[in-house]
Amino acid sequence: MVYSVGEVAERLGVHWRTLHNWEKAGLVRPARAGGRRVYSEDDMRDLRRALFLTRAERYSPRAAAQIVTLERRVAELEGRLTEAGVQVVAQN
């Protein structure tokens, strides 16, 4: 499922310009459909995480974008390791 800028802004309770700012910060890269931005479920997950980081944890939007990007990359690498048969053990 894909969402328009207005739908995402309403669901998250943010202004549509916030979404554009997060895009500029590198948090999401929404696809385009007919020249308009459309957001995927993965985009929505990342935006919710960024919203938590900025509101609850008080990170700047740019820092939240970097955190979400790093978390996404770690998940990708863990998936590749698992596919290769390597057991991934989380360390705290």
N, C-alpha and C positions, 0 to 999 in steps of 0.2 A: 504494500500500500504506500502511496505517496501523499504528501501534504503540501499545501500552498503555504506561502509566507504567512498569510493571515491566519490560517488554521493552526500553524505551529505557534505563532505569537499568542493566540487565544488559549491554546492548550497549556502553554508554559506560563502565561500571565506576564509576558514581556511585550515591549513595543517592537514593531517590525524592524525598526532601525537597529535595535539591539542585535537582531539576527544578522543584519548586514555587517555590523561591527564585528561580530564573532566570526563571520566569514572572512573579513579582512585580517583578523588575528590568526587565521589559519585553523580554527576549530573545526569547521565543516566546509565541504565543497559541494553544495547542493547541485544536483543535475539541473539541466534546463529542459523545459518542455514548452515549445512555442515561444521561446524567449523569456519565459518566467522560471523563477527558481522553484524547484520541487524537492522536498526533503523525504528521505527514506526512513524506515524504522531504525536503521543504524544511526542515521543522523539524529533522530529524536532521542535515542539512548545517550549519545554523546552530548547533546544539548542539555538534557536533564542532569547529567553528571556535572557539566560546566555550571549550570545554574546552582546546583548544590554547593559546588566549590566556591562560587562567588558570593553566594548569600550566607551560607552557614559557616563556611571555613574562612571567609573574608579574603580570598585570593583575588588578584586583579584578573580581568578578563583574559589578558595575554598569558598570565601564569596558568590560569585554568585551562586555556587552550593547549599549552605545553604539556600539562599533566595528562589531559585526556589523550593527546597524541601519543605520549609515551606509554600510557596504559594500553592503548589500542595496539601499539607496536609490540609490546611485551606479549599480549594475547596472541598476536600473529606468530611470533617466534615460538611460543609454547606450543601452538598448534602444529607448526612445522616439525618441531622436535618430536612431538607425540606421533605424528605420521611416520617419522623415521624410526620409531620404536624406542625412543629415548624417554625414560621416565622422568617427568618433571616434578620436583619436590619444592614446594614453597617454603621459604625461610622467613621467619619474622624476627 
